């Protein structure tokens, strides 16, 4: 019994230490939100609470901001930060607007000030409501996602004809899912966890590719891993819902393919492992060259909506005007989400193995991912990337 009691005490102390580390990160996020949005709030006390369905709470009289254990244990850090901003909106209502109406118009005004997006603007943010709302935000229908996954699995078939036919159908579905515009589709953001402390050259190249060809903005940021208790890098994708979902899909596709292609290349050639980076860089460069060629040879008409590609056509001039408007609205959304950004320039040069780079380019050129014309976007040799400071 004494031994069990000692183990129980150690477990309690470790949990308290973990909670303290998490709270320290929450406070850092609170400070960063104040910095990003130019807020001069008086810092409250913070706590983690045991709650079955409540995600967070702001208590004006105690000046205490609480987040639930369930939230930090089961949701992504990006969700944790958005719930924190939700509670900060309540703090703004009570301490800046001096209002007792914590769920009315002043609350929505505070949400606007903090750049909060649905579903985090709900007056009563509860666990079940958040899960239901997040399920509704999926842009690609489940039926279409299942078809994409099934066809993607078939592309690895040993039957060459079956694999080529599956890849052709996969490209057609992607073309349909990646339709140009849906004016009633609001902008939103999604965080891709890289689970590393540094962004690799391959991840950086793929992120640049998404920004240049898939109508999204890509921001490098970071998140706190509540299980590993450390900060890791992330990519934040911003754009129309279907564009963001497709960009996320393409990023995962590319990361998987460069690993598979490198493994096959090394097994067939016996090349040393230090050529991996050069080969994978070549794959991404070859793949992007193929995308650029497809865009330059696309038809003179572009679809204005993704739901009926064959029936609704818009002349290129109108399509370009839509693109300009779309870009302007996306930039406004970007500034709303990240008011203070610093711009950096990606450096994808450095030493490389010429033979491995060339072999990778050839493999990447054969890795086809067809997509509709999105405009004559000219990509700079050193793409502009955004970093969340």
Secondary structure, 3 states (H helix, E strand, C coil): CHHHHHHHHHHHHHHHHHHHHHHHHHHHHHHHHHHHCCCCCCCCEEEEECCCCECEEEECCCCEEEEEHHHHHHCCHHHHHHHHHHHHHHHHHHHCCCCCCCCCHHHHHHHHHCCCCCCCCCCCCEHHHHHHHHHHCCCCCHHHHHHHHHHHHHCCCCCHHHHHHHHHHHHHHHHHHCCCCCCCCCEEEEEEECCCCCCCHHHHHHHHHHHHHCCCEEEEEEEEECCCCEEEEEEEEEEEHHHHHHHHHHHHHHHHHHHHHHHHHHHHHCCCHHHHHHHHHHHHHHHHHHHHHHHHCCCCEEECCCCCCCCCEEEHHHHHHHHHHHHHHHHHHHHHHCCCEEEEECCCCCCCCHHHHHHHHHHHHCCCCCCCCCCCCCCCCCCEEEEEC
